[in-house]
Amino acid sequence: MIDFRLDEEYEALRKTVEDFAHNEVAPVIGPMYEKEEFPYELVAKMGEMGLFGLPFAEEFGGMGGDYFALCLALEELARVDSSVAITLEAGVSLGAMPIYRFGTQEQKETWLPALCSGEALGGFGLTEPGGGSDAGATRTRAKLDGDEWVINGSKAFITNSGTDITRLVTVTAVTDVMENGRKEISAILVPSGTPGFGVAPKYSKVGWNCSDTHELSFTDVRVPAENLVGIRGRGYAQFLSILDEGRVAIAAVSVGLAQGCVDECLKYAKDRVAFGHRIGEYQAIQFKIADMEVRTHTARLAYYQAASKMLRGEPFKKEASIAKLVASNAAMDNARDATQIYGGYGFMNEYPVSRFYRDAKILEIGEGTSEVQRMLIARHLGVAAG
């Protein structure tokens, strides 16, 4: 029979991260969020806990766990704050995973130990200004000049790309154009501080205010030819596979935010009194919270299934898109309902639900918009065949 209970190891991890989120993150994140401060101390503590190394082999400084363990950690962090959760998600699935999946042994030995410990962060340079979800419209160029790549172009919305501990960004670039006009896209590792590698001031964002996000520029950036990550011409395919995994992780973040909305509304419904009664006694509030719990429960099952297929080595692209779509919708709907339940207080930044509301929308956009997920699901169903 199907058993959705977590085994002892997973449950111990979940509980450890839950305690960390409530005892270490919750007391400090509100003021940091309003000041748009990057949570260096929290990142260091997560590094000490081994969270950045969860799905990586011990030989590279990892914890020898798996991707589902990472998802459980992300869910618990996002129940309290999504900025901290997305810093971990991007650091692992976007910063370190391309090197782990496709890098050479030397690249892994050079970069992964610091990334797994949380002492360093890496970025994932795919999206470009004007490109958005059309990652195939890459305009950044890389040309071999002797034993060096010369890179020119720009990237947009890149997470963990400009912190004091950022050490690298792996970027996609056009390395050749075929006779039929098709672009050869490859992935190249660019260390921070390389001459010509520019990091613009951080974006002013609606949400994820403690997360680090920048536009990047590359002007005659020279890196060694051996900084090619994976096979030349396979960079786009490699990054798409990374995004498939990342969608499961973003689904977990979305479920965490959705659950956080339920948590906060349950507390508020028991304390807030209106018209002589606690608002939890009113059926309108009861039904709204019940709907929030249903969305969260359903979304969690969706990402659990996608993760289980991934870990078994089975095709999971469709399930990843379903999980990402369902969970991001749940997060947005729950954030809206939670703000409504809180009334005027939900519009005040001192309450977590206002932060959840600001953080929820990007979950329907990042790592593939909801429209892209529907397109991918339809494609897997054969709707567009012929």
ABEGO torsion letter per residue (X at the ends): XBBABBBAAAAAAAAAAAAAAAAAAAAAAAAAAAAGBBBAAAAAAAAAAGAAAAABBAAAGBAGBBAAAAAAAAAAAAAABAAAAAAAAAAAAAAAAAAAAABBAAAAAAAAAAAAAGABBBBBBABBBGAEABAAABABBBBBBEABBBBBEBBBGBBGAABAABABBBBBBBABBBAAGBBBBBBBBBBBGBBGBBBBBBBBBABGAABBBBBBBBBGBBBBAAABBEBBGAAAAAAAAAAAAAAAAAAAAAAAAAAAAAAAAAAAAAABBBGGBBAAABAAAAAAAAAAAAAAAAAAAAAAAAAAAAAAGBBAAAAAAAAAAAAAAAAAAAAAAAAAAAEAAAABAABAAAAAAAAAAAAAABGEBAAAAAAAAAAAAGAABX
